[in-house]
Amino acid sequence: MKKILLLIGAIATIMTGISCTTAETSSESLAIDELNMGLSKSSVFEDPTPVAPIYPSVKGGKSDLLSRAYSTIPPQVPHSVEMYLPISLVEEENDCLDCHDRRKLLGKTWVKGKKLPMPDNHYGSFGKEGGMDDVAGARYNCTQCHVAMSDAQPLVGNTFIED
């Protein structure tokens, strides 16, 4: 009986060794080298630096409205913004509000060279606690949603189609 158990154990050990050798050989042939590891066709060790975008030097009120990629996207800023930064929560120090505060533009229609007023949803608060004459505390930081136009090329292609 002991001899049979030893024989079965020896056969099992040999079979395990054969299957491990076969598995090692097949996994080595499936290894991916560093050049083919990512989606990029270049080496993962390359770190390309994108070209710095050029922003417009047009002053506020001297540019056209920019077309939107889709209807619900916030409009881009078509003029330079460096002179208006940093944007402050204090309304008297927020240079964006100097031009785009709706209270100053009520009843006016936009034409080139005129100021575009902020929409109603930028006033009051989400909890309806603030008055509709006050800029919402979450909406004062204009460049959080509205970006300055530049000549930057997309890093990834876009196939979005709005219905």
C-alpha positions as CSV (number, residue, x, y, z in Angstrom):
1,M,0.0,0.0,0.0
2,K,2.9,2.4,0.9
3,K,4.5,1.6,-2.5
4,I,1.3,2.5,-4.3
5,L,1.0,5.8,-2.5
6,L,4.6,6.6,-3.1
7,L,4.2,5.8,-6.8
8,I,1.1,8.0,-7.1
9,G,2.9,10.8,-5.3
10,A,5.9,10.5,-7.6
11,I,3.6,10.6,-10.7
12,A,1.8,13.7,-9.3
13,T,5.1,15.5,-8.7
14,I,6.3,14.7,-12.2
15,M,3.1,15.9,-13.8
16,T,3.1,19.1,-11.7
17,G,6.7,19.8,-12.8
18,I,5.8,19.3,-16.5
19,S,2.7,21.5,-16.3
20,C,4.7,24.4,-14.6
21,T,7.4,24.2,-17.2
22,T,4.7,24.5,-20.0
23,A,3.0,27.4,-18.2
24,E,6.2,29.3,-17.8
25,T,7.0,28.9,-21.5
26,S,3.6,30.1,-22.7
27,S,3.5,33.1,-20.3
28,E,7.0,34.2,-21.4
29,S,5.8,34.2,-25.0
30,L,2.8,36.4,-24.0
31,A,4.9,39.1,-22.3
32,I,4.4,42.6,-23.5
33,D,7.5,44.8,-23.9
34,E,7.6,48.4,-22.7
35,L,7.2,49.7,-26.3
36,N,3.8,48.0,-26.7
37,M,2.5,48.4,-23.2
38,G,0.3,51.6,-23.5
39,L,-2.0,53.0,-26.2
40,S,0.7,55.2,-27.5
41,K,2.9,53.9,-30.2
42,S,6.0,55.6,-28.6
43,S,8.0,54.4,-25.7
44,V,6.4,54.7,-22.2
45,F,9.6,56.3,-21.1
46,E,9.2,59.3,-23.5
47,D,7.6,62.4,-21.9
48,P,6.6,64.7,-24.7
49,T,6.1,68.3,-23.8
50,P,3.1,69.9,-25.6
51,V,3.6,73.3,-27.3
52,A,2.5,76.2,-25.1
53,P,-0.7,77.6,-26.4
54,I,-1.0,81.2,-27.5
55,Y,-3.8,83.2,-25.9
56,P,-5.4,86.2,-27.6
57,S,-4.2,89.7,-27.0
58,V,-7.6,91.2,-27.8
59,K,-8.9,93.5,-25.0
60,G,-12.4,92.9,-23.6
61,G,-15.2,94.4,-25.7
62,K,-13.2,94.2,-28.9
63,S,-14.0,90.6,-30.0
64,D,-16.8,88.6,-31.4
65,L,-18.7,85.9,-29.5
66,L,-17.1,82.4,-30.1
67,S,-19.2,79.6,-31.4
68,R,-19.9,76.8,-28.9
69,A,-19.1,73.1,-29.4
70,Y,-22.5,72.1,-28.0
71,S,-25.5,74.0,-26.5
72,T,-24.9,73.5,-22.8
73,I,-21.2,74.3,-22.7
74,P,-20.2,77.6,-21.0
75,P,-19.0,80.1,-23.5
76,Q,-15.3,80.7,-24.0
77,V,-13.7,84.0,-23.1
78,P,-12.8,85.7,-26.4
79,H,-10.4,88.2,-24.9
80,S,-7.3,88.2,-22.8
81,V,-7.8,87.6,-19.1
82,E,-4.4,88.3,-17.5
83,M,-5.3,91.8,-16.4
84,Y,-8.5,90.6,-14.7
85,L,-6.8,88.0,-12.5
86,P,-6.9,87.0,-9.7
87,I,-10.7,86.8,-9.6
88,S,-12.1,87.9,-6.2
89,L,-15.2,87.0,-4.2
90,V,-15.4,90.6,-3.2
91,E,-17.8,92.0,-5.8
92,E,-16.1,95.4,-5.9
93,E,-12.7,93.7,-6.7
94,N,-14.0,91.3,-9.3
95,D,-13.1,92.8,-12.6
96,C,-15.2,90.4,-14.6
97,L,-18.3,91.8,-12.9
98,D,-17.3,95.3,-13.9
99,C,-18.3,94.4,-17.5
100,H,-20.6,91.4,-17.3
101,D,-22.8,92.2,-14.3
102,R,-26.4,91.9,-15.5
103,R,-27.6,94.7,-13.3
104,K,-25.7,97.2,-15.5
105,L,-26.9,95.6,-18.7
106,L,-30.6,95.0,-18.2
107,G,-32.6,95.6,-21.3
108,K,-29.6,95.8,-23.6
109,T,-29.0,93.5,-26.5
110,W,-25.5,92.2,-27.4
111,V,-23.7,93.6,-30.4
112,K,-20.0,93.4,-31.2
113,G,-18.0,95.6,-28.9
114,K,-20.7,95.5,-26.2
115,K,-20.7,93.5,-23.0
116,L,-22.4,90.1,-22.7
117,P,-24.4,89.9,-19.4
118,M,-24.2,87.0,-17.0
119,P,-27.3,84.7,-17.2
120,D,-29.9,84.6,-14.4
121,N,-28.5,81.3,-13.0
122,H,-25.3,83.2,-11.9
123,Y,-27.4,85.2,-9.4
124,G,-29.0,84.2,-6.1
125,S,-27.9,81.0,-4.5
126,F,-28.6,77.3,-5.0
127,G,-30.6,77.3,-1.8
128,K,-32.5,80.4,-3.0
129,E,-31.1,82.2,0.1
130,G,-29.4,85.1,-1.7
131,G,-31.2,87.8,-3.5
132,M,-31.4,87.8,-7.3
133,D,-29.4,91.0,-7.4
134,D,-26.4,89.3,-5.7
135,V,-23.9,87.1,-7.6
136,A,-24.1,83.5,-6.3
137,G,-21.1,82.7,-4.1
138,A,-20.4,79.6,-6.2
139,R,-20.4,81.6,-9.4
140,Y,-17.9,84.4,-8.8
141,N,-14.9,82.4,-10.1
142,C,-15.5,82.9,-13.8
143,T,-12.5,81.0,-15.1
144,Q,-13.6,77.8,-13.3
145,C,-16.0,77.2,-16.2
146,H,-15.2,79.9,-18.8
147,V,-11.8,79.4,-20.3
148,A,-9.8,81.8,-22.4
149,M,-9.6,80.9,-26.1
150,S,-6.3,79.7,-27.3
151,D,-4.7,78.1,-30.3
152,A,-4.1,74.8,-28.4
153,Q,-4.7,71.6,-30.4
154,P,-6.7,68.8,-28.8
155,L,-4.7,66.1,-27.1
156,V,-7.3,63.5,-27.9
157,G,-9.7,63.4,-30.8
158,N,-13.4,64.2,-30.2
159,T,-16.2,62.3,-31.9
160,F,-19.0,63.8,-29.8
161,I,-22.2,64.5,-31.8
162,E,-25.0,66.5,-30.1
163,D,-28.5,65.2,-30.9
